């Protein structure tokens, strides 16, 4: 396993990847089933509202913050898709995996997300793009 390095949040708290307490995370969707770093959660909710206004439904999210235990489980079951535990942007609370059409390249939903996400700080990283080193149409990261 790789060495964990702490990150600082805006409120001055320092955490390690996959060990962010619930009190330092915010709900990405109503009901709290998915959580993110609070600035990312606010940006995600604004993006989802814009998506809903344009498409008639909110963004569909399957995964967000992952604790270290969850990262290890995902890595065991999907080693070619998951990052090495302790290195995932999901463990920093700044990555989401989306559904509802966004999870497939060349769909109107995916194209909308790629073209509109950056206005709210959400990008589709080059490695995840079609033709990238690990194509994952569903994966987006908060860049602020």
C-alpha positions as CSV (number, residue, x, y, z in Angstrom):
1,X,0.0,0.0,0.0
2,X,1.1,3.5,-0.6
3,X,1.8,6.1,2.1
4,X,-1.1,8.2,3.1
5,X,-0.6,11.9,3.1
6,X,-2.9,14.4,4.8
7,X,-4.9,17.1,3.1
8,X,-6.3,20.2,4.6
9,X,-9.9,21.3,4.3
10,X,-11.0,24.9,4.2
11,X,-11.9,24.8,7.9
12,X,-8.3,23.9,8.8
13,X,-8.9,20.2,9.4
14,X,-6.3,17.7,8.1
15,X,-7.3,14.2,7.1
16,X,-6.0,11.3,5.2
17,X,-7.4,9.7,2.1
18,X,-10.3,7.4,3.1
19,X,-10.4,8.6,6.7
20,X,-12.4,11.8,6.5
21,X,-15.0,11.9,9.3
22,X,-18.7,12.2,8.5
23,X,-18.7,15.6,10.2
24,X,-16.3,17.0,7.6
25,X,-18.4,15.7,4.6
26,X,-21.6,17.0,3.2
27,X,-24.5,15.3,1.4
28,X,-24.2,15.4,-2.4
29,X,-27.8,14.5,-2.8
30,X,-30.8,15.1,-0.5
31,X,-31.0,12.3,2.1
32,X,-27.3,12.0,2.4
33,X,-26.8,8.6,0.6
34,X,-23.8,10.1,-1.1
35,X,-21.3,12.4,0.5
36,X,-18.4,14.7,-0.7
37,X,-16.1,17.3,0.6
38,X,-18.5,20.2,1.3
39,X,-17.3,22.6,-1.5
40,X,-17.6,19.7,-4.0
41,X,-21.1,18.8,-2.6
42,X,-22.3,22.3,-3.1
43,X,-20.9,22.4,-6.7
44,X,-22.4,19.0,-7.4
45,X,-25.9,20.1,-6.2
46,X,-25.7,23.2,-8.4
47,X,-24.6,21.2,-11.4
48,X,-27.4,18.6,-10.8
49,X,-30.0,21.4,-10.6
50,X,-28.8,22.8,-13.9
51,X,-28.8,19.3,-15.4
52,X,-32.4,18.8,-14.2
53,X,-33.5,22.2,-15.7
54,X,-32.0,21.1,-19.1
55,X,-32.9,17.4,-19.0
56,X,-35.9,17.0,-16.7
57,X,-34.2,14.8,-14.1
58,X,-31.3,15.3,-11.6
59,X,-28.0,13.7,-12.2
60,X,-27.8,10.0,-11.2
61,X,-24.9,9.2,-8.8
62,X,-23.8,5.7,-7.9
63,X,-20.6,6.5,-5.9
64,X,-18.9,9.4,-4.1
65,X,-16.7,9.4,-1.0
66,X,-15.1,6.1,-0.3
67,X,-13.6,5.2,3.1
68,X,-10.4,3.2,3.1
69,X,-12.3,0.0,3.8
70,X,-14.5,0.6,0.8
71,X,-11.5,1.5,-1.4
72,X,-9.9,-1.8,-0.4
73,X,-13.1,-3.8,-1.1
74,X,-13.6,-2.1,-4.5
75,X,-9.9,-2.7,-5.4
76,X,-10.2,-6.4,-4.5
77,X,-13.3,-6.8,-6.7
78,X,-12.3,-4.5,-9.6
79,X,-8.5,-4.2,-9.6
80,X,-8.4,-3.0,-13.2
81,X,-10.9,-0.2,-12.5
82,X,-10.2,1.0,-9.0
83,X,-7.3,3.1,-7.8
84,X,-4.8,1.6,-5.3
85,X,-6.4,2.1,-1.9
86,X,-5.3,5.3,-0.3
87,X,-4.8,7.0,-3.7
88,X,-8.3,7.4,-5.0
89,X,-9.9,10.8,-5.4
90,X,-13.0,9.1,-4.0
91,X,-11.1,8.9,-0.8
92,X,-10.7,12.7,-0.8
93,X,-14.4,13.2,-1.3
94,X,-13.9,14.9,-4.7
95,X,-14.9,12.2,-7.2
96,X,-18.2,10.8,-8.3
97,X,-19.4,7.9,-10.5
98,X,-22.5,8.8,-12.4
99,X,-25.3,6.9,-14.1
100,X,-28.5,7.7,-16.0
101,X,-26.7,7.8,-19.4
102,X,-23.7,9.7,-18.3
103,X,-21.9,6.3,-17.7
104,X,-21.7,5.7,-21.5
105,X,-19.7,7.5,-24.0
106,X,-21.5,9.2,-26.9
107,X,-24.8,9.7,-25.1
108,X,-26.5,13.1,-24.8
109,X,-26.2,12.8,-21.0
110,X,-22.5,12.2,-21.1
111,X,-21.9,14.9,-23.6
112,X,-23.9,17.4,-21.5
113,X,-21.9,16.5,-18.4
114,X,-18.6,17.0,-20.3
115,X,-19.6,20.3,-21.8
116,X,-21.3,21.7,-18.7
117,X,-19.5,20.2,-15.7
118,X,-16.4,22.4,-15.8
119,X,-18.6,25.5,-15.2
120,X,-19.3,24.1,-11.7
121,X,-15.7,22.7,-11.2
122,X,-16.5,19.1,-12.3
123,X,-14.2,17.7,-15.0
124,X,-13.8,14.4,-16.8
125,X,-10.1,13.7,-16.4
126,X,-8.1,12.9,-19.5
127,X,-7.2,9.4,-18.3
128,X,-11.0,8.6,-18.1
129,X,-11.8,10.0,-21.5
130,X,-12.6,7.8,-24.5
131,X,-9.2,6.8,-25.7
132,X,-7.6,7.7,-22.4
133,X,-5.4,5.3,-20.4
134,X,-8.4,4.0,-18.4
135,X,-11.6,5.0,-20.1
136,X,-14.3,5.5,-17.5
137,X,-17.2,7.6,-18.9
138,X,-18.9,7.6,-15.5
139,X,-16.1,9.1,-13.5
140,X,-15.9,12.9,-12.8
141,X,-13.7,14.8,-10.4
142,X,-14.1,18.1,-8.6
143,X,-11.3,20.5,-9.5
144,X,-12.8,23.6,-7.9
